[in-house]
Amino acid sequence: MDARFLDTLRCPVDPERAATLHRDREHLECDGCGVRYPIKNGLPVLIADDADLPPGCDRRLDLPCQQRLAARRKQKK
Ligand SMILES: [Zn+2]
């Protein structure tokens, strides 16, 4: 996978679309939330439902980036 291509990718679960990804063997791992996306046939599958959550995190809603979003939504009310 081309490094420049990797630079353009962002974590799809990050509400700010700011978190970058790095290669970890057969996965791309988010630098923000730690979610791991599989690489199939050389192509990253950036689909939240197909991704592995980081250890100790059972639900996507428990990820720090999702918690920040929830906190911001609460402030707006
Ligand atoms: Zn992320």
N, CA, C, O and the ligand as a Tripos MOL2 file, in Angstrom:
@<TRIPOS>MOLECULE
protein
  309   307    78     0     0
PROTEIN
NO_CHARGES

@<TRIPOS>ATOM
      1 N           0.8480   -1.2000    0.0000 N.3       1 MET1
      2 CA          0.0000    0.0000    0.0000 C.3       1 MET1
      3 C           0.8770    1.2400    0.0000 C.2       1 MET1
      4 O           1.8370    1.3460    0.7620 O.2       1 MET1
      5 N           0.5300    2.1580   -0.8580 N.am      2 ASP2
      6 CA          1.2980    3.3780   -1.0460 C.3       2 ASP2
      7 C           1.1780    4.2890    0.1830 C.2       2 ASP2
      8 O           0.0770    4.5100    0.6870 O.2       2 ASP2
      9 N           2.3030    4.8120    0.6570 N.am      3 ALA3
     10 CA          2.2970    5.6490    1.8650 C.3       3 ALA3
     11 C           1.4770    6.9150    1.6550 C.2       3 ALA3
     12 O           0.8020    7.3840    2.5710 O.2       3 ALA3
     13 N           1.5390    7.4640    0.4470 N.am      4 ARG4
     14 CA          0.7760    8.6840    0.1860 C.3       4 ARG4
     15 C          -0.7260    8.4050    0.2000 C.2       4 ARG4
     16 O          -1.5220    9.2210    0.6650 O.2       4 ARG4
     17 N          -1.0950    7.2290   -0.3220 N.am      5 PHE5
     18 CA         -2.4960    6.8160   -0.2900 C.3       5 PHE5
     19 C          -2.9490    6.6510    1.1580 C.2       5 PHE5
     20 O          -4.0300    7.1020    1.5370 O.2       5 PHE5
     21 N          -2.1170    6.0070    1.9520 N.am      6 LEU6
     22 CA         -2.4300    5.7960    3.3660 C.3       6 LEU6
     23 C          -2.6290    7.1390    4.0770 C.2       6 LEU6
     24 O          -3.4920    7.2730    4.9450 O.2       6 LEU6
     25 N          -1.8190    8.1270    3.6950 N.am      7 ASP7
     26 CA         -1.9270    9.4660    4.2940 C.3       7 ASP7
     27 C          -3.2800   10.1230    4.0520 C.2       7 ASP7
     28 O          -3.7170   10.9620    4.8390 O.2       7 ASP7
     29 N          -3.9330    9.7450    2.9740 N.am      8 THR8
     30 CA         -5.2050   10.3920    2.6370 C.3       8 THR8
     31 C          -6.3820    9.7450    3.3630 C.2       8 THR8
     32 O          -7.4750   10.3100    3.4030 O.2       8 THR8
     33 N          -6.1630    8.5750    3.9310 N.am      9 LEU9
     34 CA         -7.2640    7.8580    4.5760 C.3       9 LEU9
     35 C          -7.5220    8.4050    5.9680 C.2       9 LEU9
     36 O          -6.6030    8.8140    6.6780 O.2       9 LEU9
     37 N          -8.7960    8.4010    6.3420 N.am     10 ARG10
     38 CA         -9.1820    8.8170    7.6830 C.3      10 ARG10
     39 C         -10.1110    7.7590    8.2620 C.2      10 ARG10
     40 O         -10.7970    7.0410    7.5350 O.2      10 ARG10
     41 N         -10.1140    7.6850    9.5690 N.am     11 CYS11
     42 CA        -10.9610    6.7230   10.2550 C.3      11 CYS11
     43 C         -12.4400    7.0620   10.0310 C.2      11 CYS11
     44 O         -12.8660    8.1740   10.3420 O.2      11 CYS11
     45 N         -13.2180    6.1310    9.5000 N.am     12 PRO12
     46 CA        -14.6240    6.4320    9.2220 C.3      12 PRO12
     47 C         -15.5090    6.5710   10.4570 C.2      12 PRO12
     48 O         -16.6100    7.1120   10.3580 O.2      12 PRO12
     49 N         -15.0620    6.1020   11.6070 N.am     13 VAL13
     50 CA        -15.9110    6.2920   12.7890 C.3      13 VAL13
     51 C         -15.6050    7.6010   13.5090 C.2      13 VAL13
     52 O         -16.3670    8.0250   14.3780 O.2      13 VAL13
     53 N         -14.4940    8.2420   13.1500 N.am     14 ASP14
     54 CA        -14.1410    9.5040   13.7880 C.3      14 ASP14
     55 C         -15.0980   10.5820   13.3000 C.2      14 ASP14
     56 O         -15.1120   10.8920   12.1080 O.2      14 ASP14
     57 N         -15.9120   11.1690   14.2050 N.am     15 PRO15
     58 CA        -16.8910   12.1710   13.7630 C.3      15 PRO15
     59 C         -16.2210   13.3850   13.1210 C.2      15 PRO15
     60 O         -16.8390   14.0830   12.3170 O.2      15 PRO15
     61 N         -14.9730   13.6360   13.4710 N.am     16 GLU16
     62 CA        -14.2760   14.8010   12.9030 C.3      16 GLU16
     63 C         -13.5280   14.4400   11.6250 C.2      16 GLU16
     64 O         -12.9620   15.3130   10.9680 O.2      16 GLU16
     65 N         -13.5240   13.1680   11.2730 N.am     17 ARG17
     66 CA        -12.7970   12.6930   10.0810 C.3      17 ARG17
     67 C         -11.3560   13.2110   10.0800 C.2      17 ARG17
     68 O         -10.8230   13.6130    9.0460 O.2      17 ARG17
     69 N         -10.7450   13.1920   11.2620 N.am     18 ALA18
     70 CA         -9.4020   13.7330   11.3950 C.3      18 ALA18
     71 C          -8.3810   12.6460   11.7160 C.2      18 ALA18
     72 O          -7.1940   12.8140   11.4360 O.2      18 ALA18
     73 N          -8.8220   11.5440   12.2950 N.am     19 ALA19
     74 CA         -7.9010   10.5200   12.7660 C.3      19 ALA19
     75 C          -7.2760    9.7690   11.5880 C.2      19 ALA19
     76 O          -7.9780    9.2580   10.7160 O.2      19 ALA19
     77 N          -5.9560    9.7140   11.5810 N.am     20 THR20
     78 CA         -5.2380    9.0090   10.5300 C.3      20 THR20
     79 C          -5.1010    7.5330   10.9010 C.2      20 THR20
     80 O          -5.4090    7.1180   12.0180 O.2      20 THR20
     81 N          -4.6320    6.7600    9.9310 N.am     21 LEU21
     82 CA         -4.5100    5.3110   10.1190 C.3      21 LEU21
     83 C          -3.0770    4.8870    9.8580 C.2      21 LEU21
     84 O          -2.3700    5.5080    9.0630 O.2      21 LEU21
     85 N          -2.6550    3.8360   10.5250 N.am     22 HIS22
     86 CA         -1.3410    3.2790   10.2150 C.3      22 HIS22
     87 C          -1.4620    1.7810    9.9890 C.2      22 HIS22
     88 O          -2.3780    1.1250   10.4860 O.2      22 HIS22
     89 N          -0.5110    1.2610    9.2250 N.am     23 ARG23
     90 CA         -0.5320   -0.1420    8.8560 C.3      23 ARG23
     91 C          -0.0380   -0.9940   10.0110 C.2      23 ARG23
     92 O           0.9980   -0.7140   10.6140 O.2      23 ARG23
     93 N          -0.7920   -2.0280   10.3050 N.am     24 ASP24
     94 CA         -0.3680   -2.9960   11.3110 C.3      24 ASP24
     95 C          -0.5940   -4.3790   10.7200 C.2      24 ASP24
     96 O          -1.6810   -4.9420   10.8460 O.2      24 ASP24
     97 N           0.4040   -4.9120   10.0940 N.am     25 ARG25
     98 CA          0.3050   -6.1880    9.3820 C.3      25 ARG25
     99 C          -0.9060   -6.2410    8.4550 C.2      25 ARG25
    100 O          -0.9530   -5.5290    7.4530 O.2      25 ARG25
    101 N          -1.8840   -7.0830    8.7870 N.am     26 GLU26
    102 CA         -3.0390   -7.2230    7.8890 C.3      26 GLU26
    103 C          -4.1950   -6.3050    8.2660 C.2      26 GLU26
    104 O          -5.3440   -6.5410    7.8920 O.2      26 GLU26
    105 N          -3.8700   -5.2630    9.0080 N.am     27 HIS27
    106 CA         -4.9070   -4.3160    9.3990 C.3      27 HIS27
    107 C          -4.4220   -2.8900    9.2050 C.2      27 HIS27
    108 O          -3.2240   -2.6320    9.0950 O.2      27 HIS27
    109 N          -5.3810   -1.9680    9.1650 N.am     28 LEU28
    110 CA         -5.0770   -0.5510    9.3430 C.3      28 LEU28
    111 C          -5.6450   -0.1850   10.6980 C.2      28 LEU28
    112 O          -6.8130   -0.4410   10.9910 O.2      28 LEU28
    113 N          -4.8020    0.4180   11.5190 N.am     29 GLU29
    114 CA         -5.2560    0.7810   12.8530 C.3      29 GLU29
    115 C          -5.3900    2.2950   12.9630 C.2      29 GLU29
    116 O          -4.5310    3.0420   12.4950 O.2      29 GLU29
    117 N          -6.4710    2.7340   13.5840 N.am     30 CYS30
    118 CA         -6.7170    4.1600   13.7550 C.3      30 CYS30
    119 C          -5.7740    4.7260   14.8160 C.2      30 CYS30
    120 O          -5.6150    4.1540   15.8940 O.2      30 CYS30
    121 N          -5.1470    5.8660   14.4880 N.am     31 ASP31
    122 CA         -4.2550    6.5200   15.4550 C.3      31 ASP31
    123 C          -5.0410    7.1810   16.5800 C.2      31 ASP31
    124 O          -4.4880    7.4920   17.6350 O.2      31 ASP31
    125 N          -6.3320    7.3940   16.3490 N.am     32 GLY32
    126 CA         -7.1600    8.0360   17.3690 C.3      32 GLY32
    127 C          -7.8080    7.0260   18.2960 C.2      32 GLY32
    128 O          -7.5170    6.9900   19.4910 O.2      32 GLY32
    129 N          -8.6910    6.2040   17.7370 N.am     33 CYS33
    130 CA         -9.5070    5.3310   18.5890 C.3      33 CYS33
    131 C          -8.9540    3.9080   18.6980 C.2      33 CYS33
    132 O          -9.3780    3.1600   19.5780 O.2      33 CYS33
    133 N          -8.0340    3.5220   17.8430 N.am     34 GLY34
    134 CA         -7.4650    2.1820   17.9320 C.3      34 GLY34
    135 C          -8.2740    1.1010   17.2520 C.2      34 GLY34
    136 O          -7.9210   -0.0760   17.3350 O.2      34 GLY34
    137 N          -9.3610    1.4740   16.5760 N.am     35 VAL35
    138 CA        -10.1400    0.4960   15.8190 C.3      35 VAL35
    139 C          -9.2810   -0.0450   14.6710 C.2      35 VAL35
    140 O          -8.5260    0.6990   14.0450 O.2      35 VAL35
    141 N          -9.4070   -1.3470   14.4060 N.am     36 ARG36
    142 CA         -8.5850   -1.9720   13.3710 C.3      36 ARG36
    143 C          -9.4550   -2.4200   12.2050 C.2      36 ARG36
    144 O         -10.4280   -3.1560   12.3720 O.2      36 ARG36
    145 N          -9.0790   -1.9560   11.0270 N.am     37 TYR37
    146 CA         -9.8060   -2.2980    9.8040 C.3      37 TYR37
    147 C          -9.0310   -3.3580    9.0360 C.2      37 TYR37
    148 O          -7.8160   -3.2420    8.8740 O.2      37 TYR37
    149 N          -9.7170   -4.3820    8.5630 N.am     38 PRO38
    150 CA         -9.0150   -5.4350    7.8250 C.3      38 PRO38
    151 C          -8.5320   -4.9500    6.4570 C.2      38 PRO38
    152 O          -9.1270   -4.0560    5.8540 O.2      38 PRO38
    153 N          -7.4440   -5.5570    5.9830 N.am     39 ILE39
    154 CA         -6.9780   -5.3150    4.6270 C.3      39 ILE39
    155 C          -7.2490   -6.5960    3.8480 C.2      39 ILE39
    156 O          -6.6940   -7.6490    4.1600 O.2      39 ILE39
    157 N          -8.1110   -6.4990    2.8280 N.am     40 LYS40
    158 CA         -8.4670   -7.6720    2.0520 C.3      40 LYS40
    159 C          -7.9850   -7.4970    0.6210 C.2      40 LYS40
    160 O          -8.2910   -6.5000   -0.0320 O.2      40 LYS40
    161 N          -7.2290   -8.4750    0.1440 N.am     41 ASN41
    162 CA         -6.6640   -8.4140   -1.2070 C.3      41 ASN41
    163 C          -5.9160   -7.1060   -1.4360 C.2      41 ASN41
    164 O          -5.9740   -6.5330   -2.5240 O.2      41 ASN41
    165 N          -5.2080   -6.6330   -0.4000 N.am     42 GLY42
    166 CA         -4.4050   -5.4280   -0.5420 C.3      42 GLY42
    167 C          -5.1720   -4.1300   -0.3910 C.2      42 GLY42
    168 O          -4.5840   -3.0500   -0.4400 O.2      42 GLY42
    169 N          -6.4800   -4.2260   -0.2080 N.am     43 LEU43
    170 CA         -7.2840   -3.0100   -0.0760 C.3      43 LEU43
    171 C          -7.8700   -2.9110    1.3240 C.2      43 LEU43
    172 O          -8.4600   -3.8670    1.8270 O.2      43 LEU43
    173 N          -7.7050   -1.7520    1.9490 N.am     44 PRO44
    174 CA         -8.2850   -1.5770    3.2790 C.3      44 PRO44
    175 C          -9.8090   -1.5190    3.2120 C.2      44 PRO44
    176 O         -10.3760   -0.8590    2.3410 O.2      44 PRO44
    177 N         -10.4570   -2.2060    4.1250 N.am     45 VAL45
    178 CA        -11.9170   -2.2010    4.1910 C.3      45 VAL45
    179 C         -12.3160   -1.2690    5.3270 C.2      45 VAL45
    180 O         -12.3750   -1.6650    6.4910 O.2      45 VAL45
    181 N         -12.5910   -0.0130    4.9560 N.am     46 LEU46
    182 CA        -12.8750    0.9980    5.9790 C.3      46 LEU46
    183 C         -14.3710    1.0560    6.2680 C.2      46 LEU46
    184 O         -15.0390    2.0620    6.0290 O.2      46 LEU46
    185 N         -14.8650   -0.0500    6.7880 N.am     47 ILE47
    186 CA        -16.2780   -0.1620    7.1350 C.3      47 ILE47
    187 C         -16.3500   -0.4300    8.6280 C.2      47 ILE47
    188 O         -15.8060   -1.4160    9.1260 O.2      47 ILE47
    189 N         -17.0270    0.4600    9.3290 N.am     48 ALA48
    190 CA        -17.0430    0.3700   10.7850 C.3      48 ALA48
    191 C         -17.5740   -0.9860   11.2560 C.2      48 ALA48
    192 O         -17.0750   -1.5380   12.2370 O.2      48 ALA48
    193 N         -18.5730   -1.5200   10.5710 N.am     49 ASP49
    194 CA        -19.1670   -2.7850   11.0130 C.3      49 ASP49
    195 C         -18.2350   -3.9740   10.8250 C.2      49 ASP49
    196 O         -18.4100   -5.0020   11.4790 O.2      49 ASP49
    197 N         -17.2540   -3.8520    9.9480 N.am     50 ASP50
    198 CA        -16.3010   -4.9430    9.7120 C.3      50 ASP50
    199 C         -15.0250   -4.7890   10.5400 C.2      50 ASP50
    200 O         -14.1390   -5.6420   10.4870 O.2      50 ASP50
    201 N         -14.9350   -3.7070   11.2970 N.am     51 ALA51
    202 CA        -13.7040   -3.4040   12.0190 C.3      51 ALA51
    203 C         -13.6760   -4.0780   13.3870 C.2      51 ALA51
    204 O         -14.7130   -4.4150   13.9590 O.2      51 ALA51
    205 N         -12.4650   -4.2640   13.8890 N.am     52 ASP52
    206 CA        -12.2800   -4.8070   15.2400 C.3      52 ASP52
    207 C         -12.1260   -3.6560   16.2210 C.2      52 ASP52
    208 O         -11.3430   -2.7340   15.9950 O.2      52 ASP52
    209 N         -12.8720   -3.7180   17.3010 N.am     53 LEU53
    210 CA        -12.7400   -2.6970   18.3340 C.3      53 LEU53
    211 C         -11.4890   -2.9710   19.1620 C.2      53 LEU53
    212 O         -11.0600   -4.1190   19.2770 O.2      53 LEU53
    213 N         -10.8960   -1.9120   19.7430 N.am     54 PRO54
    214 CA         -9.6960   -2.1280   20.5580 C.3      54 PRO54
    215 C         -10.0300   -2.9290   21.8090 C.2      54 PRO54
    216 O         -11.1840   -2.9550   22.2370 O.2      54 PRO54
    217 N          -9.0300   -3.5840   22.4020 N.am     55 PRO55
    218 CA         -9.2620   -4.3830   23.6040 C.3      55 PRO55
    219 C          -9.8860   -3.5310   24.7090 C.2      55 PRO55
    220 O          -9.5080   -2.3770   24.9090 O.2      55 PRO55
    221 N         -10.8320   -4.1130   25.4090 N.am     56 GLY56
    222 CA        -11.4690   -3.3960   26.5110 C.3      56 GLY56
    223 C         -12.6260   -2.5190   26.0670 C.2      56 GLY56
    224 O         -13.2480   -1.8440   26.8870 O.2      56 GLY56
    225 N         -12.9130   -2.5270   24.7810 N.am     57 CYS57
    226 CA        -14.0190   -1.7200   24.2580 C.3      57 CYS57
    227 C         -15.0310   -2.6600   23.6050 C.2      57 CYS57
    228 O         -14.7350   -3.2900   22.5900 O.2      57 CYS57
    229 N         -16.2240   -2.7500   24.1900 N.am     58 ASP58
    230 CA        -17.2240   -3.6870   23.6950 C.3      58 ASP58
    231 C         -18.1350   -3.0880   22.6330 C.2      58 ASP58
    232 O         -18.6340   -3.7940   21.7560 O.2      58 ASP58
    233 N         -18.3440   -1.7890   22.7230 N.am     59 ARG59
    234 CA        -19.2740   -1.1550   21.8020 C.3      59 ARG59
    235 C         -18.5940    0.0410   21.1390 C.2      59 ARG59
    236 O         -17.7390    0.6990   21.7310 O.2      59 ARG59
    237 N         -18.9930    0.3020   19.9030 N.am     60 ARG60
    238 CA        -18.4090    1.4400   19.1990 C.3      60 ARG60
    239 C         -18.6910    2.7510   19.9550 C.2      60 ARG60
    240 O         -17.8890    3.6840   19.9340 O.2      60 ARG60
    241 N         -19.8520    2.7880   20.6190 N.am     61 LEU61
    242 CA        -20.2270    4.0060   21.3430 C.3      61 LEU61
    243 C         -19.2880    4.3100   22.5060 C.2      61 LEU61
    244 O         -19.2430    5.4390   22.9950 O.2      61 LEU61
    245 N         -18.5350    3.2960   22.9480 N.am     62 ASP62
    246 CA        -17.6120    3.5040   24.0660 C.3      62 ASP62
    247 C         -16.2760    4.0890   23.6310 C.2      62 ASP62
    248 O         -15.4580    4.4470   24.4780 O.2      62 ASP62
    249 N         -16.0380    4.1940   22.3250 N.am     63 LEU63
    250 CA        -14.7670    4.7400   21.8520 C.3      63 LEU63
    251 C         -14.6290    6.2010   22.2590 C.2      63 LEU63
    252 O         -15.6200    6.9320   22.2880 O.2      63 LEU63
    253 N         -13.4060    6.6340   22.5740 N.am     64 PRO64
    254 CA        -13.1960    8.0250   23.0030 C.3      64 PRO64
    255 C         -13.7510    9.0480   22.0130 C.2      64 PRO64
    256 O         -14.3330   10.0530   22.4230 O.2      64 PRO64
    257 N         -13.5760    8.7980   20.7070 N.am     65 CYS65
    258 CA        -14.0650    9.7810   19.7270 C.3      65 CYS65
    259 C         -15.5950    9.8700   19.7600 C.2      65 CYS65
    260 O         -16.1600   10.9470   19.5660 O.2      65 CYS65
    261 N         -16.2640    8.7320   20.0060 N.am     66 GLN66
    262 CA        -17.7250    8.7470   20.0810 C.3      66 GLN66
    263 C         -18.1920    9.4070   21.3720 C.2      66 GLN66
    264 O         -19.2180   10.0850   21.3970 O.2      66 GLN66
    265 N         -17.4370    9.2030   22.4340 N.am     67 GLN67
    266 CA        -17.7660    9.8250   23.7130 C.3      67 GLN67
    267 C         -17.6540   11.3420   23.6140 C.2      67 GLN67
    268 O         -18.4770   12.0760   24.1630 O.2      67 GLN67
    269 N         -16.6190   11.8020   22.9030 N.am     68 ARG68
    270 CA        -16.4520   13.2540   22.7120 C.3      68 ARG68
    271 C         -17.6360   13.8270   21.9490 C.2      68 ARG68
    272 O         -18.1440   14.8990   22.2780 O.2      68 ARG68
    273 N         -18.0630   13.1040   20.9320 N.am     69 LEU69
    274 CA        -19.2070   13.5480   20.1320 C.3      69 LEU69
    275 C         -20.4590   13.6290   21.0020 C.2      69 LEU69
    276 O         -21.2140   14.5990   20.9330 O.2      69 LEU69
    277 N         -20.6690   12.5990   21.8200 N.am     70 ALA70
    278 CA        -21.8490   12.5620   22.6840 C.3      70 ALA70
    279 C         -21.8070   13.7250   23.6730 C.2      70 ALA70
    280 O         -22.8350   14.3440   23.9480 O.2      70 ALA70
    281 N         -20.6230   14.0250   24.2060 N.am     71 ALA71
    282 CA        -20.4900   15.1160   25.1710 C.3      71 ALA71
    283 C         -20.8070   16.4510   24.4960 C.2      71 ALA71
    284 O         -21.4480   17.3210   25.0850 O.2      71 ALA71
    285 N         -20.3470   16.5980   23.2490 N.am     72 ARG72
    286 CA        -20.5960   17.8590   22.5420 C.3      72 ARG72
    287 C         -22.0880   18.0180   22.2430 C.2      72 ARG72
    288 O         -22.6360   19.1170   22.3250 O.2      72 ARG72
    289 N         -22.7360   16.9010   21.8950 N.am     73 ARG73
    290 CA        -24.1810   16.9670   21.6080 C.3      73 ARG73
    291 C         -24.9500   17.4000   22.8400 C.2      73 ARG73
    292 O         -25.9140   18.1600   22.7560 O.2      73 ARG73
    293 N         -24.5030   16.8990   23.9970 N.am     74 LYS74
    294 CA        -25.1790   17.2300   25.2390 C.3      74 LYS74
    295 C         -25.0500   18.7260   25.5380 C.2      74 LYS74
    296 O         -25.9960   19.3630   26.0000 O.2      74 LYS74
    297 N         -23.8400   19.2840   25.2620 N.am     75 GLN75
    298 CA        -23.6020   20.7080   25.5350 C.3      75 GLN75
    299 C         -24.5400   21.5790   24.7190 C.2      75 GLN75
    300 O         -24.9810   22.6300   25.1840 O.2      75 GLN75
    301 N         -24.8460   21.1470   23.5060 N.am     76 LYS76
    302 CA        -25.6610   21.9740   22.6170 C.3      76 LYS76
    303 C         -27.1030   22.0850   23.0910 C.2      76 LYS76
    304 O         -27.7870   23.0580   22.7750 O.2      76 LYS76
    305 N         -27.5700   21.0950   23.8470 N.am     77 LYS77
    306 CA        -28.9640   21.0940   24.2810 C.3      77 LYS77
    307 C         -29.2630   22.1910   25.3020 C.2      77 LYS77
    308 O         -30.3980   22.3140   25.7600 O.2      77 LYS77
    309 ZN        -10.7830    6.0310   14.7910 Zn       78 ZN78
@<TRIPOS>BOND
     1     1     2 1
     2     2     3 1
     3     3     4 2
     4     3     5 am
     5     5     6 1
     6     6     7 1
     7     7     8 2
     8     7     9 am
     9     9    10 1
    10    10    11 1
    11    11    12 2
    12    11    13 am
    13    13    14 1
    14    14    15 1
    15    15    16 2
    16    15    17 am
    17    17    18 1
    18    18    19 1
    19    19    20 2
    20    19    21 am
    21    21    22 1
    22    22    23 1
    23    23    24 2
    24    23    25 am
    25    25    26 1
    26    26    27 1
    27    27    28 2
    28    27    29 am
    29    29    30 1
    30    30    31 1
    31    31    32 2
    32    31    33 am
    33    33    34 1
    34    34    35 1
    35    35    36 2
    36    35    37 am
    37    37    38 1
    38    38    39 1
    39    39    40 2
    40    39    41 am
    41    41    42 1
    42    42    43 1
    43    43    44 2
    44    43    45 am
    45    45    46 1
    46    46    47 1
    47    47    48 2
    48    47    49 am
    49    49    50 1
    50    50    51 1
    51    51    52 2
    52    51    53 am
    53    53    54 1
    54    54    55 1
    55    55    56 2
    56    55    57 am
    57    57    58 1
    58    58    59 1
    59    59    60 2
    60    59    61 am
    61    61    62 1
    62    62    63 1
    63    63    64 2
    64    63    65 am
    65    65    66 1
    66    66    67 1
    67    67    68 2
    68    67    69 am
    69    69    70 1
    70    70    71 1
    71    71    72 2
    72    71    73 am
    73    73    74 1
    74    74    75 1
    75    75    76 2
    76    75    77 am
    77    77    78 1
    78    78    79 1
    79    79    80 2
    80    79    81 am
    81    81    82 1
    82    82    83 1
    83    83    84 2
    84    83    85 am
    85    85    86 1
    86    86    87 1
    87    87    88 2
    88    87    89 am
    89    89    90 1
    90    90    91 1
    91    91    92 2
    92    91    93 am
    93    93    94 1
    94    94    95 1
    95    95    96 2
    96    95    97 am
    97    97    98 1
    98    98    99 1
    99    99   100 2
   100    99   101 am
   101   101   102 1
   102   102   103 1
   103   103   104 2
   104   103   105 am
   105   105   106 1
   106   106   107 1
   107   107   108 2
   108   107   109 am
   109   109   110 1
   110   110   111 1
   111   111   112 2
   112   111   113 am
   113   113   114 1
   114   114   115 1
   115   115   116 2
   116   115   117 am
   117   117   118 1
   118   118   119 1
   119   119   120 2
   120   119   121 am
   121   121   122 1
   122   122   123 1
   123   123   124 2
   124   123   125 am
   125   125   126 1
   126   126   127 1
   127   127   128 2
   128   127   129 am
   129   129   130 1
   130   130   131 1
   131   131   132 2
   132   131   133 am
   133   133   134 1
   134   134   135 1
   135   135   136 2
   136   135   137 am
   137   137   138 1
   138   138   139 1
   139   139   140 2
   140   139   141 am
   141   141   142 1
   142   142   143 1
   143   143   144 2
   144   143   145 am
   145   145   146 1
   146   146   147 1
   147   147   148 2
   148   147   149 am
   149   149   150 1
   150   150   151 1
   151   151   152 2
   152   151   153 am
   153   153   154 1
   154   154   155 1
   155   155   156 2
   156   155   157 am
   157   157   158 1
   158   158   159 1
   159   159   160 2
   160   159   161 am
   161   161   162 1
   162   162   163 1
   163   163   164 2
   164   163   165 am
   165   165   166 1
   166   166   167 1
   167   167   168 2
   168   167   169 am
   169   169   170 1
   170   170   171 1
   171   171   172 2
   172   171   173 am
   173   173   174 1
   174   174   175 1
   175   175   176 2
   176   175   177 am
   177   177   178 1
   178   178   179 1
   179   179   180 2
   180   179   181 am
   181   181   182 1
   182   182   183 1
   183   183   184 2
   184   183   185 am
   185   185   186 1
   186   186   187 1
   187   187   188 2
   188   187   189 am
   189   189   190 1
   190   190   191 1
   191   191   192 2
   192   191   193 am
   193   193   194 1
   194   194   195 1
   195   195   196 2
   196   195   197 am
   197   197   198 1
   198   198   199 1
   199   199   200 2
   200   199   201 am
   201   201   202 1
   202   202   203 1
   203   203   204 2
   204   203   205 am
   205   205   206 1
   206   206   207 1
   207   207   208 2
   208   207   209 am
   209   209   210 1
   210   210   211 1
   211   211   212 2
   212   211   213 am
   213   213   214 1
   214   214   215 1
   215   215   216 2
   216   215   217 am
   217   217   218 1
   218   218   219 1
   219   219   220 2
   220   219   221 am
   221   221   222 1
   222   222   223 1
   223   223   224 2
   224   223   225 am
   225   225   226 1
   226   226   227 1
   227   227   228 2
   228   227   229 am
   229   229   230 1
   230   230   231 1
   231   231   232 2
   232   231   233 am
   233   233   234 1
   234   234   235 1
   235   235   236 2
   236   235   237 am
   237   237   238 1
   238   238   239 1
   239   239   240 2
   240   239   241 am
   241   241   242 1
   242   242   243 1
   243   243   244 2
   244   243   245 am
   245   245   246 1
   246   246   247 1
   247   247   248 2
   248   247   249 am
   249   249   250 1
   250   250   251 1
   251   251   252 2
   252   251   253 am
   253   253   254 1
   254   254   255 1
   255   255   256 2
   256   255   257 am
   257   257   258 1
   258   258   259 1
   259   259   260 2
   260   259   261 am
   261   261   262 1
   262   262   263 1
   263   263   264 2
   264   263   265 am
   265   265   266 1
   266   266   267 1
   267   267   268 2
   268   267   269 am
   269   269   270 1
   270   270   271 1
   271   271   272 2
   272   271   273 am
   273   273   274 1
   274   274   275 1
   275   275   276 2
   276   275   277 am
   277   277   278 1
   278   278   279 1
   279   279   280 2
   280   279   281 am
   281   281   282 1
   282   282   283 1
   283   283   284 2
   284   283   285 am
   285   285   286 1
   286   286   287 1
   287   287   288 2
   288   287   289 am
   289   289   290 1
   290   290   291 1
   291   291   292 2
   292   291   293 am
   293   293   294 1
   294   294   295 1
   295   295   296 2
   296   295   297 am
   297   297   298 1
   298   298   299 1
   299   299   300 2
   300   299   301 am
   301   301   302 1
   302   302   303 1
   303   303   304 2
   304   303   305 am
   305   305   306 1
   306   306   307 1
   307   307   308 2
@<TRIPOS>SUBSTRUCTURE
     1 MET1         2 RESIDUE 1 A MET
     2 ASP2         6 RESIDUE 1 A ASP
     3 ALA3        10 RESIDUE 1 A ALA
     4 ARG4        14 RESIDUE 1 A ARG
     5 PHE5        18 RESIDUE 1 A PHE
     6 LEU6        22 RESIDUE 1 A LEU
     7 ASP7        26 RESIDUE 1 A ASP
     8 THR8        30 RESIDUE 1 A THR
     9 LEU9        34 RESIDUE 1 A LEU
    10 ARG10       38 RESIDUE 1 A ARG
    11 CYS11       42 RESIDUE 1 A CYS
    12 PRO12       46 RESIDUE 1 A PRO
    13 VAL13       50 RESIDUE 1 A VAL
    14 ASP14       54 RESIDUE 1 A ASP
    15 PRO15       58 RESIDUE 1 A PRO
    16 GLU16       62 RESIDUE 1 A GLU
    17 ARG17       66 RESIDUE 1 A ARG
    18 ALA18       70 RESIDUE 1 A ALA
    19 ALA19       74 RESIDUE 1 A ALA
    20 THR20       78 RESIDUE 1 A THR
    21 LEU21       82 RESIDUE 1 A LEU
    22 HIS22       86 RESIDUE 1 A HIS
    23 ARG23       90 RESIDUE 1 A ARG
    24 ASP24       94 RESIDUE 1 A ASP
    25 ARG25       98 RESIDUE 1 A ARG
    26 GLU26      102 RESIDUE 1 A GLU
    27 HIS27      106 RESIDUE 1 A HIS
    28 LEU28      110 RESIDUE 1 A LEU
    29 GLU29      114 RESIDUE 1 A GLU
    30 CYS30      118 RESIDUE 1 A CYS
    31 ASP31      122 RESIDUE 1 A ASP
    32 GLY32      126 RESIDUE 1 A GLY
    33 CYS33      130 RESIDUE 1 A CYS
    34 GLY34      134 RESIDUE 1 A GLY
    35 VAL35      138 RESIDUE 1 A VAL
    36 ARG36      142 RESIDUE 1 A ARG
    37 TYR37      146 RESIDUE 1 A TYR
    38 PRO38      150 RESIDUE 1 A PRO
    39 ILE39      154 RESIDUE 1 A ILE
    40 LYS40      158 RESIDUE 1 A LYS
    41 ASN41      162 RESIDUE 1 A ASN
    42 GLY42      166 RESIDUE 1 A GLY
    43 LEU43      170 RESIDUE 1 A LEU
    44 PRO44      174 RESIDUE 1 A PRO
    45 VAL45      178 RESIDUE 1 A VAL
    46 LEU46      182 RESIDUE 1 A LEU
    47 ILE47      186 RESIDUE 1 A ILE
    48 ALA48      190 RESIDUE 1 A ALA
    49 ASP49      194 RESIDUE 1 A ASP
    50 ASP50      198 RESIDUE 1 A ASP
    51 ALA51      202 RESIDUE 1 A ALA
    52 ASP52      206 RESIDUE 1 A ASP
    53 LEU53      210 RESIDUE 1 A LEU
    54 PRO54      214 RESIDUE 1 A PRO
    55 PRO55      218 RESIDUE 1 A PRO
    56 GLY56      222 RESIDUE 1 A GLY
    57 CYS57      226 RESIDUE 1 A CYS
    58 ASP58      230 RESIDUE 1 A ASP
    59 ARG59      234 RESIDUE 1 A ARG
    60 ARG60      238 RESIDUE 1 A ARG
    61 LEU61      242 RESIDUE 1 A LEU
    62 ASP62      246 RESIDUE 1 A ASP
    63 LEU63      250 RESIDUE 1 A LEU
    64 PRO64      254 RESIDUE 1 A PRO
    65 CYS65      258 RESIDUE 1 A CYS
    66 GLN66      262 RESIDUE 1 A GLN
    67 GLN67      266 RESIDUE 1 A GLN
    68 ARG68      270 RESIDUE 1 A ARG
    69 LEU69      274 RESIDUE 1 A LEU
    70 ALA70      278 RESIDUE 1 A ALA
    71 ALA71      282 RESIDUE 1 A ALA
    72 ARG72      286 RESIDUE 1 A ARG
    73 ARG73      290 RESIDUE 1 A ARG
    74 LYS74      294 RESIDUE 1 A LYS
    75 GLN75      298 RESIDUE 1 A GLN
    76 LYS76      302 RESIDUE 1 A LYS
    77 LYS77      306 RESIDUE 1 A LYS
    78 ZN78       309 GROUP 0 **** ****
